[in-house]
Amino acid sequence: MTGASPGPGGGGSEAPAPVAGEEASAPARRRRRWVPRWLLVPVVLVLAVALYVGGTFVQVWQASGRDAQRRAEAIVVLGAAQYDGRPSPALKNRLDHALTLYRRGLAPMVVVTGGRQTGDRFTEATAGYNYLRDHGVPDRAIRKEVQGRTTYESLAAVARFLAAEDVDDVVLVSGPAHSKRLSGIASQVGLHAAISPADGSPDGRSLIRETVAVSAGRLIGYRRLERLDR
């Protein structure tokens, strides 16, 4: 008889229809787990470090172009290379900027810093002192820090001897890329500091170097970073 339904055991019986979504569930689960669980922690750590260092780079770059000069009790010039008593171009640039601030009456005192490198006859501070004297700054208005071989050592020494004169409010002068790290070190050694970078634009290498130094210094303290200095 045509149109008759096959019996219970007939060869024409159909397999049960799959439940909706059942076939796609396993592939979907596999797609959701494309990153193995054991990789999640290192991936998150790498992303966190990248964000931290990248954010620090932006801060270092922004600080390099910001001049916060103001009235203070002293102007502190960070040392740089000198050639047998003659300031290098980098040191001369810093000293000229400090002279401009001094002549504007921003502070009554200029502190020059920097010790002697191996084989040198003069300290960086002495080269700076002689330059300032030659440009009209009286001896009574100049202080010298002659032992420091790193930025941290110099600023720590400056903080100690200025404290004896009841001075802690300063304007710090150095290269532009150095600004962010100077601010952090000054805070650690007890100086209330504004940063006024010397003229010029930092190169990429200086910005990267300072980004590494600031990133690490915030975590372990700037005193431990002296090997990265200058």
Buried (B, 14 or more C-beta within 10 A) or exposed (E): EEEEEEEEEEEEEEEEEEEEEEEEEEEEEEEEEEEEEEEEEEEEEEEEEEEEBEEBBEBBBEBBEEBBBEEBBBBBBBBBBBEEEEBBEBBBBBBBBBBBBBEEEBBEBBBBBBBBEEEBEBBBBBBBBBBBEEEEBEEEBBBBBBBBBBBBBBBBBBBEEBEEEEBBBBBBBBBBBBBBBBBBBBEBBBBEBBBBBBEBEBEEEBBBBBBBBBBBBEEEEBBEBBEBBB
